[in-house]
């Protein structure tokens, strides 16, 4: 019997729970986001998309307002 480590088990579980993905936007125009979920669970997937867009907007505003400290 083949043994698997914990990270392999986690990856298998994650893929089973989130078998689908959707990429929105482009890196050069406000940032791209990739949302993982299950297309068969429309309400949950839509919520994930809404949350990702909200967080992308938040991050872009922080950068545009100069509130992000860049590495030296």
PyMOL commands that set and color helices and strands:
alter all, ss='L'
color gray80, all
select helices_A, chain A and resi 6-17+42-64
alter helices_A, ss='H'
color red, helices_A
select strands_A, chain A and resi 20-24+33-37
alter strands_A, ss='S'
color yellow, strands_A
deselect
rebuild
show_as cartoon
